[in-house]
């Protein structure tokens, strides 16, 4: 197994645009880490620099303790699985999986053994004689993983390998990749734009925006303690509700959303103390959709409440997503499936003030992290 260490790694194109601006972090041996972010954020460029397919403008990249900045891909002891699988259509599954080993001059018997072992592990042993065109998308994806697997590299690099699959197959293959990682214990770096994939697969996640790393942490720490508004809104489906207004420290704190809309927050003394400097200043409140509850007799009396009008109802089986308007504010609630309001209904909602996130309106940094 091999770890990967990046020290201020940058990629700057001739036009001066920085695709990756000073990435510094370490992937531990045996770790599955995910790069995630919107299109153009630099995640694939970062992966390609690790693979040796993109030249590093500056900084140091090490794999298994060896600096590899100037090494070609074949000498880095990595294997890469691409988005389009890149299988040879005229070759059988077995030939595709063993092609790289044949190029390296490995004996035929050794190639057959490695291919057979990998095929059994991936559930492909019954299709070894078939051509890629005879396989399903999920099987083709497993062949691409198998081709990388037989090389027994120090590091696996996976560039959006599930993006061409349908929703059901994506879920199935996500589970397979997680199982494969547990079984092999090999270092894996996985790139995706899908935050659900990132949250379910990654032991840690690297969140990027415009070539800059925003936060590196475990999935639940990112969800519960996002360092800024971008991370807060990017991770989570549906996205976090955000309310922009002026904070008033009087009583137990309130947020003035407009001239005629204000909500008392009922903040704990420790939270009030943390926000003292923001009295009279613009602030952004964040609240996850699952924290909005239908107010009833069991709702604590000191919880903040609001009455919102239903715009859209999205039943998804196990839960219901309800899009609402509260004055000029848009709200999304994740409710139990037995609640199915109609468009135009007015719902009284409450939430625990301890569930609120606070962000600086100008810097968009989390206030207790600023």
Secondary structure as UniProt FT lines:
FT   STRAND          4..12
FT   TURN            14..15
FT   STRAND          18..27
FT   TURN            29..30
FT   STRAND          32..36
FT   TURN            39..40
FT   HELIX           43..51
FT   STRAND          58..63
FT   TURN            64..65
FT   STRAND          66..67
FT   TURN            69..70
FT   HELIX           73..75
FT   TURN            76..77
FT   STRAND          78..81
FT   TURN            83..84
FT   TURN            89..90
FT   HELIX           93..103
FT   TURN            104..105
FT   HELIX           108..122
FT   TURN            125..126
FT   TURN            128..129
FT   HELIX           132..134
FT   HELIX           137..149
FT   TURN            150..151
FT   STRAND          155..159
FT   TURN            161..164
FT   HELIX           167..184
FT   STRAND          187..192
FT   HELIX           195..201
FT   STRAND          204..209
FT   TURN            210..211
FT   STRAND          212..217
FT   HELIX           219..224
FT   HELIX           229..234
FT   STRAND          241..248
FT   TURN            251..252
FT   STRAND          254..258
FT   TURN            259..260
FT   STRAND          261..264
FT   HELIX           269..274
FT   HELIX           276..278
FT   TURN            279..280
FT   STRAND          282..287
FT   HELIX           289..291
FT   STRAND          293..294
FT   TURN            297..298
FT   TURN            301..302
FT   STRAND          304..315
FT   STRAND          319..326
FT   TURN            327..328
FT   STRAND          329..336
FT   TURN            337..338
FT   TURN            343..344
FT   STRAND          346..351
FT   HELIX           353..355
FT   STRAND          357..360
FT   TURN            361..363
FT   STRAND          365..366
FT   HELIX           367..369
//
